[in-house]
Amino acid sequence: MFVASPVKTNSYGAGLVRFPAFPVLPRRRQHIVPLSRKVRAVISREEKTVDQEDGKNTNGSLVSNPPAFPWQRSKYTGTKTVIAVVKIRKKMREKLTERVEHQLELLMKAIGQGMLIQLVSEEIDPETGSGRKSSETPVLGLPKARNDSRYLEFTANFTVPTDFGKPGAILVTNLLSSEICLSEIIIRDGSDTILFPGNTWIHSRNDNPEGRIIFASQTWLPSETPAGIKELREKDLTSVRGNGEGERKPHERIYDYDIYNDIGDPRKKDRVRPILGVPERPYPRRCRSGRPLLSTDTPFESRGKDKDEFYVPRDEVFEDIKRDTFRAGRFKALFHNLVPSIAAALSNLDIPFTCFSDIDRLYKSDIVLRHTERKDKGLGGFIDGILNVGETLLRYDTPAVIKWDRFAWLRDNEFGRQALAGVNPVNIELLKELPIRSKLDPAIYGSPESALTEELIAHEVLHYGMTLEQAFEEKRLFLLDYHDMLLPFVDKINSIKEDPRKTYASRTIFFYSKAGALRPLAIELSLPPTPENENKFVYAHGHDATTHWIWKLAKAHVCSNDAGVHQLVNHWLRTHACMEPYIIATNRQLSSMHPVYKLLHPHMRYTLEINARARKSLINGGGIIESCFTPGKYAMELSSAAYKSMWRFDMEGLPADLVRRGMAEEDSSAECGVKLVIEDYPYAADGLLIWKAIKNLVESYVKHFYSDPDSITSDFELQAWWDEIKNKGHYDKKDEPWWPKLNTTQDLSEILTNMIWIASGQHAALNFGQYPFGGYVPNRPTLLRKLIPHENDPDYEMFMRNPQYSFLSSLPTQLQATKVMAVQETLSTHSPDEEYLIDLKENQRRWFQDEEVVKYFSKFTEELEEIEKKIDNRNKDKKLKNRTGAGMPPYELLIPTSPHGVTGRGIPNSISI
């Protein structure tokens, strides 16, 4: 009999040799039996023990002793070979040292020292009461050549009993010194093929001795889970929840909640910011990173060094392509800001725009650049050289809003159109009554009645040949109201000394004409009242030169407020921040086998990473948002106040939001059950098409998996998921009465449709138009540095002499403007590895072996293809004045497809930028 070297055995008696993980190499021996031979030797020896005829040994004697191992007993029924094909994704780019290490690790894999895998059956082992397990087998052999050079393939062979059952899980142990990106494992058992989707990073055993559990692509509700893998299902969920203690490490995939105590730095006086997620400042929860607290009195979390990355669970981190795209944007931002930064440093002040040519020179196309004379010597020559580089190389693409009509932004029609078809089309509401009343405390903020009186509005409406009563009856009056949201912050904002800016609380009334144009009638700009003055200023467009320029300044202040609310409330809070608790709860409470997890998984991609990056450099104290948007260092406080006063989960769905704002009426015969008040409302009209397609998909999907009327309430994972979203993720809102129940398939369908819409269509509509609309500073200034001058003000005489200069010098400085433009360009960019809603069937196909489910996703793709054609036709319809016209960019933000880059169109699956 062949005698192998002694081997370590697991509880099932399977032979196993664990070599040290790379780079520790075994000491020299006289004779080393390769691991594959050792395992084979043990199997051969055991097979000889049981491979007897009529219970006799080969010498004819009876076998009196039972087999030594539980799995060996089943050898009486025979054995079979199961093949595992392991697909691993390589890094896109490696340093020289990593390449050498990579080659050595390939060798380690070839001799069985790279990865161990173990099959777990869906069947229970009667001896252990747990899932039956195969031997723990090494992944062997040099990688096979593949058409796709990004992947490597290895194989492993298992000898298991013929009654082993169907593998339902695989235990993976990474013996290498570095992590491995496991793409998938395919098990071939005779004619059967079972897919185990990965797309996950497997940590090194050096970092964590616990292996990873990978489940088959089969979908199981908790009550339907095969007995053999039930225990593993719970164990896997327990592993991702963590214990809420300690600092998270980069290799971990632990999801937990925390408050926003990491956006300020109390060690720097000018960077102290309030904590969000406390009773006085409620906020959604973020993913916990566990960095040390700076003090025990106030739980501010350390931000670490500037180069440190914030923790996100390992599988949430950007892939190489995405990271490169993001870094390229940051690189461009650095150089876009280089020229004005140097100029500002030399002059000890930031440079305002002094003429429109200053702005034109920021763009690439059709701009005649001035020639800078060369100076060969001295600092002046050096600076001029940099400035010359800035004027010849560091150019932006021309934003869509001025690409075909440079002066469109000046017109009232365009100002109104952007309230319906711009980057922030979600605040306009139907004006239902006059006078407009504030809900703020009159003891602090003065009379609640607006200065936009009935007489004033009636006078303006007469210009369109209509009485005020007719305008209300025909639903032609609309309101953009930022008064109550901003007025409590106005004094504080106007008192900021670093990067000074000035603002008002604004209200704007629009009239929707019979010609199909939304035109501003009047603007109210308010400052906090004083004992002497209500400080409510009303502006209307006029025909004389002075009124004309004052009207421009008033519209600019409205745009500045709109830009801040868009960024901090509608974009950041209502999509990015509110989506984060859904993602954390989904990973903590729903197994990867759960149908709801599988449905939501594509819509969670990259969101935690982009949110962590935002907390590091965008919404943090001293970050881009603070330095370049109106609210300044009060930005996140304003966001928290908006969350407290207006955010409701049940109103975040598109139809409910439109009805809440009076922009649609409930109508059971209409698409999505609502009829638009303004038919030519591009965001809403296109959005309802996308919403309906998502709803159709979700309803079919939910009914497929929850056919039993009691299956929703009996699904303990699902109920724990919804409970955690309400009571942990949105802890500060947990007692609100408006939270939807989760008792029926309709309840679940509405909840999931809301989430998918927010992650896909809603975010796309609010994000990818940032540069096309905001890239031209006068169209959408993110802050203004001056109040509107009045006759007794010192600046009034300058305004009268040179109104253009007064207007331009009120805009952000060149440094502020270029910072914002660079960030907006980055945030408006689709990465080459973007995954789009229209391709969902391809992303989901690998998760499902159920052809009926695959049909749902195929039908969804077909619906989106039809929607794209419908939107294209709408953009050619000359009757729709808000999306077509001379020099007017079409409304494409909700067109499903897009190439990569800044395109102003395309709906990704998730909030990935």
MOKADA-V355566 format. One record per run of one state. SS is the DSSP state (alpha for helix, beta for strand, coil for the rest). FROM is the first residue (numbers start at 1). TO is the last residue. If there is no record, write none. Layout:
SS&FROM&TO, SS&FROM&TO
//
This chain:
coil&1&7, beta&8&9, coil&10&14, beta&15&16, coil&17&34, alpha&35&50, coil&51&55, beta&56&56, coil&57&61, beta&62&62, coil&63&69, alpha&70&77, coil&78&78, beta&79&89, coil&90&95, alpha&96&110, coil&111&114, beta&115&124, coil&125&130, beta&131&133, coil&134&136, beta&137&138, coil&139&139, beta&140&144, coil&145&150, beta&151&161, coil&162&166, beta&167&174, coil&175&179, beta&180&189, coil&190&191, beta&192&202, coil&203&203, beta&204&204, coil&205&211, beta&212&215, coil&216&221, alpha&222&224, coil&225&226, alpha&227&241, coil&242&256, beta&257&258, coil&259&259, beta&260&260, coil&261&268, alpha&269&271, coil&272&275, beta&276&276, coil&277&277, beta&278&278, coil&279&280, beta&281&281, coil&282&285, beta&286&287, coil&288&292, beta&293&293, coil&294&300, beta&301&301, coil&302&313, alpha&314&316, coil&317&319, alpha&320&336, coil&337&337, alpha&338&347, coil&348&355, alpha&356&360, coil&361&362, beta&363&363, coil&364&377, alpha&378&392, coil&393&395, beta&396&396, coil&397&399, alpha&400&403, coil&404&407, alpha&408&410, coil&411&411, alpha&412&421, coil&422&428, beta&429&430, coil&431&436, beta&437&437, coil&438&441, alpha&442&445, coil&446&448, beta&449&449, coil&450&453, alpha&454&462, coil&463&467, alpha&468&473, coil&474&476, beta&477&481, coil&482&482, alpha&483&494, coil&495&504, beta&505&512, coil&513&517, beta&518&526, coil&527&535, beta&536&540, coil&541&544, alpha&545&589, coil&590&594, alpha&595&604, coil&605&606, alpha&607&617, coil&618&623, alpha&624&628, coil&629&631, alpha&632&646, coil&647&648, alpha&649&651, coil&652&653, alpha&654&660, coil&661&663, beta&664&666, coil&667&670, alpha&671&673, beta&674&676, coil&677&681, alpha&682&705, coil&706&710, alpha&711&714, coil&715&715, alpha&716&729, coil&730&730, alpha&731&733, coil&734&744, alpha&745&767, coil&768&769, alpha&770&774, coil&775&795, alpha&796&801, coil&802&802, alpha&803&810, coil&811&813, alpha&814&827, coil&828&828, beta&829&830, coil&831&835, beta&836&836, alpha&837&845, coil&846&850, alpha&851&874, coil&875&900, beta&901&902, coil&903&907, beta&908&908, coil&909&913
//
